[in-house]
């Protein structure tokens, strides 16, 4: 049976806080082998000091950006959809002011998988059981309204469940199905954490079969390689590539 609940007692996190201690104290003794601890990236960013002044937001987005996929002007400014250095394609490179102190914006953790591994190692040592850790963030999706949480960092769990070669309930062979279980867990945890509740940590119980070693691939493994991405080009890139190709192939003027 799958169970998901929030963890009470998480204080406001500031730079330098030891999240493993804070979360471990809040968990108390209610920890079992196979539990997965889902942690909102905001508190990881706060603990790691990943914050800048709000006036530096646009420069920070540029610094975090690997490539611009699309941009659109609106009454409030310009929205940039970019690929950041973690390989994630999202608005504003993940730079966000929600759940941040006034005048401050938060950047995503430098290495969410490493942050998850450190948390998982400390919590496994403290409680003497195999725990998994997910670090989640909220993203929009192409072609779909609304946002949902995905895993941007993971440790101690299989992030993908490869079902290729198995049979469905009708006896048909599955040839392409690879379930993004880490994202599904992150979304399930967000249903109880919410966006405005002040409850940044949740426990997911009942998925012990996903437990693995801390050196297994993390959430970065979910990012599709560029050469396999059929939708890699955004509006801006497609236009720029088409314009450049046309200019290169245009016959010279007589």
C-alpha positions as CSV (number, residue, x, y, z in Angstrom):
1,X,0.0,0.0,0.0
2,X,1.3,3.4,-1.0
3,X,1.2,6.1,1.8
4,X,2.3,9.7,1.5
5,X,2.3,12.3,4.3
6,X,4.0,15.5,5.2
7,X,6.6,16.0,7.9
8,X,5.8,18.6,10.6
9,X,8.4,20.6,12.5
10,X,10.6,21.9,9.6
11,X,11.6,25.4,10.6
12,X,12.5,28.2,8.2
13,X,15.8,27.2,6.7
14,X,18.8,29.5,6.3
15,X,22.2,29.2,4.8
16,X,24.4,26.8,6.7
17,X,21.6,24.7,8.2
18,X,22.3,21.0,8.3
19,X,19.3,19.6,6.5
20,X,20.1,16.0,7.5
21,X,19.8,17.0,11.2
22,X,16.7,19.2,10.7
23,X,14.9,16.6,8.7
24,X,16.0,13.7,10.9
25,X,14.8,15.5,14.0
26,X,11.4,16.2,12.4
27,X,11.1,12.6,11.3
28,X,11.6,11.3,14.8
29,X,11.4,7.6,15.0
30,X,8.7,7.2,12.3
31,X,11.1,5.8,9.7
32,X,11.1,2.4,8.0
33,X,13.3,0.6,5.6
34,X,12.3,1.5,2.1
35,X,10.9,5.0,2.9
36,X,11.5,7.8,0.4
37,X,12.0,11.3,1.7
38,X,10.8,13.9,-0.8
39,X,12.4,17.3,-0.2
40,X,11.4,20.6,-1.9
41,X,14.4,22.1,-3.7
42,X,13.8,25.5,-2.1
43,X,15.0,24.4,1.3
44,X,18.1,22.7,-0.2
45,X,18.9,26.0,-2.0
46,X,18.4,28.0,1.2
47,X,20.6,25.7,3.2
48,X,23.3,25.8,0.5
49,X,23.2,29.6,0.3
50,X,21.9,29.5,-3.3
51,X,20.3,33.0,-3.2
52,X,20.8,36.4,-4.8
53,X,19.2,39.8,-4.6
54,X,15.9,40.1,-6.6
55,X,17.5,43.0,-8.5
56,X,20.1,40.5,-9.9
57,X,17.4,38.0,-11.1
58,X,17.8,38.5,-14.9
59,X,21.6,38.3,-14.7
60,X,21.3,35.2,-12.6
61,X,19.0,33.6,-15.2
62,X,21.6,34.4,-17.9
63,X,24.4,32.9,-15.8
64,X,22.4,29.7,-15.2
65,X,21.4,29.3,-18.9
66,X,23.1,26.9,-21.3
67,X,20.8,27.8,-24.3
68,X,17.7,29.7,-24.8
69,X,14.8,27.5,-26.2
70,X,12.1,30.2,-26.4
71,X,11.3,33.7,-25.2
72,X,8.1,35.7,-25.1
73,X,7.5,39.3,-24.2
74,X,4.5,40.2,-22.1
75,X,3.2,43.1,-20.0
76,X,5.4,42.1,-17.1
77,X,8.6,41.7,-19.0
78,X,10.1,38.7,-20.9
79,X,9.7,35.0,-20.1
80,X,12.7,32.9,-21.1
81,X,12.4,29.1,-21.5
82,X,15.9,27.8,-21.3
83,X,18.1,24.8,-20.7
84,X,20.0,25.2,-17.5
85,X,23.4,23.7,-16.6
86,X,21.5,20.7,-15.0
87,X,20.1,19.8,-18.4
88,X,16.6,20.9,-17.3
89,X,14.4,22.9,-19.8
90,X,12.3,25.3,-17.8
91,X,11.2,28.9,-17.3
92,X,13.8,31.3,-16.0
93,X,16.5,28.6,-15.5
94,X,14.7,27.7,-12.2
95,X,15.5,31.1,-10.6
96,X,12.4,31.8,-8.5
97,X,11.1,34.2,-5.8
98,X,8.4,32.0,-4.4
99,X,8.8,30.9,-0.8
100,X,11.9,33.1,-0.6
101,X,12.5,36.1,1.7
102,X,11.5,39.5,0.4
103,X,14.0,40.9,-2.0
104,X,15.6,37.5,-2.6
105,X,15.4,35.0,-5.4
106,X,16.6,31.4,-5.1
107,X,18.7,29.5,-7.6
108,X,18.5,25.7,-7.9
109,X,21.1,23.7,-6.0
110,X,24.4,23.4,-7.9
111,X,24.3,19.5,-7.9
112,X,20.9,18.2,-6.7
113,X,22.0,14.6,-7.1
114,X,25.0,15.2,-4.8
115,X,22.8,17.0,-2.3
116,X,20.4,14.1,-2.3
117,X,23.2,11.6,-1.8
118,X,24.6,13.5,1.2
119,X,21.1,13.6,2.7
120,X,20.4,10.0,2.1
121,X,23.8,8.9,3.5
122,X,23.3,10.9,6.7
123,X,19.8,9.7,7.2
124,X,20.6,6.1,6.5
125,X,23.4,6.3,9.0
126,X,21.2,8.0,11.6
127,X,18.3,5.6,11.4
128,X,20.1,2.4,10.3
129,X,17.7,1.7,7.5
130,X,17.8,2.1,3.7
131,X,16.1,5.4,2.8
132,X,15.8,7.1,-0.6
133,X,15.8,10.8,-1.0
134,X,14.2,12.9,-3.8
135,X,14.7,16.6,-4.4
136,X,11.9,18.1,-6.3
137,X,11.1,21.3,-8.2
138,X,8.0,22.6,-10.0
139,X,8.0,22.8,-13.8
140,X,5.5,23.5,-16.6
141,X,5.1,21.0,-19.4
142,X,5.0,21.5,-23.1
143,X,1.5,21.3,-24.6
144,X,-0.2,21.0,-21.1
145,X,-1.6,23.6,-18.8
146,X,-0.4,23.9,-15.2
147,X,2.7,22.7,-13.4
148,X,3.8,19.6,-11.5
149,X,6.7,18.6,-9.4
150,X,9.5,16.5,-10.9
151,X,12.7,15.0,-9.4
152,X,15.8,17.1,-10.0
153,X,17.9,15.2,-7.5
154,X,17.7,11.6,-6.3
155,X,19.7,9.1,-4.3
156,X,19.2,5.6,-3.1
157,X,16.3,4.8,-5.4
158,X,15.9,3.6,-9.0
159,X,14.7,6.8,-10.9
160,X,13.5,4.8,-13.9
161,X,11.6,1.5,-14.0
162,X,12.5,-0.2,-17.3
163,X,9.6,-2.4,-18.3
164,X,10.8,-3.2,-21.7
165,X,10.7,-6.9,-22.4
166,X,7.9,-7.6,-19.9
167,X,4.3,-8.4,-20.7
168,X,1.2,-6.3,-20.2
169,X,-2.0,-7.6,-18.7
170,X,-3.1,-8.7,-22.1
171,X,0.1,-10.7,-22.8
172,X,1.5,-8.1,-25.2
173,X,5.3,-7.4,-25.0
174,X,6.3,-3.9,-23.8
175,X,9.0,-2.5,-26.0
176,X,9.3,1.2,-25.2
177,X,7.8,1.6,-21.7
178,X,10.3,3.1,-19.1
179,X,8.4,4.6,-16.2
180,X,9.8,7.8,-14.7
181,X,9.1,6.7,-11.2
182,X,11.1,9.4,-9.6
183,X,9.0,12.1,-11.2
184,X,5.8,10.2,-10.3
185,X,6.9,10.1,-6.7
186,X,7.8,13.8,-6.7
187,X,4.3,14.6,-8.0
188,X,2.6,12.4,-5.5
189,X,4.6,14.1,-2.6
190,X,3.6,17.5,-3.9
191,X,-0.1,16.6,-3.6
192,X,0.4,16.6,0.2
193,X,3.1,19.2,0.5
194,X,1.3,21.8,-1.6
195,X,2.8,25.1,-2.7
196,X,1.7,27.4,0.2
197,X,1.5,25.1,3.2
198,X,5.0,25.6,4.5
199,X,5.5,21.8,4.6
200,X,8.6,21.2,2.4
201,X,9.2,17.5,3.2
202,X,7.1,14.4,2.7
203,X,7.5,10.7,3.3
204,X,6.5,8.2,0.7
205,X,6.1,4.7,2.0
206,X,5.4,1.5,0.1
207,X,7.9,1.6,-2.7
208,X,10.7,-0.3,-1.0
209,X,11.3,-2.3,-4.2
210,X,12.9,0.8,-5.7
211,X,15.6,1.0,-3.1
212,X,19.2,0.8,-4.4
213,X,22.7,1.9,-3.5
214,X,23.7,5.5,-3.1
215,X,26.0,5.3,-6.1
216,X,23.2,4.4,-8.6
217,X,22.3,7.0,-11.2
218,X,20.5,10.0,-9.9
219,X,17.8,12.3,-11.4
220,X,20.2,13.5,-14.1
221,X,19.7,10.1,-15.7
222,X,16.1,11.1,-16.5
223,X,17.2,14.0,-18.8
224,X,16.9,12.8,-22.4
225,X,20.2,13.0,-24.3
226,X,20.2,15.7,-27.0
227,X,20.6,13.2,-29.8
228,X,17.5,11.4,-28.8
229,X,15.3,14.5,-28.3
230,X,12.8,14.9,-31.1
231,X,11.6,18.2,-29.7
232,X,14.9,19.8,-28.8
233,X,14.4,23.0,-30.8
234,X,12.2,25.7,-29.4
235,X,10.7,28.6,-31.3
236,X,13.7,30.8,-31.1
237,X,16.2,28.1,-32.1
238,X,14.1,26.8,-34.9
239,X,13.7,30.3,-36.4
240,X,17.4,31.0,-36.0
241,X,18.5,27.7,-37.6
242,X,16.1,28.2,-40.5
243,X,17.2,31.8,-41.0
244,X,20.9,30.8,-41.0
245,X,20.3,27.9,-43.3
246,X,18.4,30.0,-45.8
247,X,21.1,32.7,-45.7
248,X,23.9,30.1,-46.3
249,X,22.0,28.5,-49.3
250,X,20.7,31.7,-50.9
251,X,22.2,32.2,-54.4
252,X,24.4,35.3,-54.8
253,X,22.8,38.3,-56.2
254,X,23.6,38.9,-60.0
